[in-house]
Amino acid sequence: MPNSTLVKSLTYLGVVPFFLATFLTISNHSFLDVEGTQWFVTYSLVILSFMAGTLWGQAVNRSVGAKRAALASNGVTLIAWFAFLLVSMQAALIIFALAFIALYMLER
């Protein structure tokens, strides 16, 4: 893949906000008046949505199985979004972790 360096760079850069949010949480600091936990949870939701969206790109011209995976990825994203809106941050993080595992299983 000609863009493998770009993909790797973007992947590593995409992890940086998780580390920064974790640092803010552990050090009990905030950034722009937002606590580290909130940064972590919202960025998790963004990345989860992005990863679910990548399944759509794979499913556009593929088999029924790929289309089912794309639909399932929508379900995972919606569950994560509702978790963000309706449950505690700690519960949302657990749901997000399960959602990341579900997306991994769908991609396999």
C-alpha positions, 0 to 999 in steps of 0.5 A, spaced: 500 500 500 503 506 497 500 510 503 502 505 509 506 511 512 501 515 512 496 510 515 501 508 520 502 516 522 495 517 522 494 511 527 499 513 532 496 520 532 489 518 533 492 515 539 495 521 542 488 524 545 487 518 549 494 518 552 492 526 553 485 524 556 488 519 561 494 524 563 488 529 565 484 524 568 490 521 572 493 528 574 486 531 576 487 537 571 482 539 566 483 542 559 478 548 556 474 547 562 473 539 560 475 534 565 480 528 562 474 523 563 469 527 558 475 528 553 476 520 553 469 518 553 467 523 547 473 521 543 472 514 544 465 515 541 468 519 535 473 513 534 468 508 535 463 512 530 469 512 525 471 505 525 464 503 524 464 507 518 470 504 515 465 497 515 460 501 510 466 503 505 467 495 505 460 493 504 458 498 498 459 493 493 460 487 497 456 481 499 450 480 503 454 478 509 458 485 508 452 489 508 449 485 514 456 487 518 455 494 516 448 494 518 450 491 525 456 497 525 450 502 525 447 498 531 453 498 535 454 506 534 447 507 536 448 503 542 454 507 544 451 514 542 445 512 547 450 510 552 453 516 552 447 520 552 443 516 558 448 512 562 454 514 567 461 515 564 463 509 567 458 505 564 459 508 557 466 506 558 464 499 559 459 499 553 464 503 549 469 497 550 464 492 548 462 496 542 470 496 540 470 488 541 464 488 537 467 492 531 473 488 531 469 481 531 465 484 525 471 486 521 474 479 522 
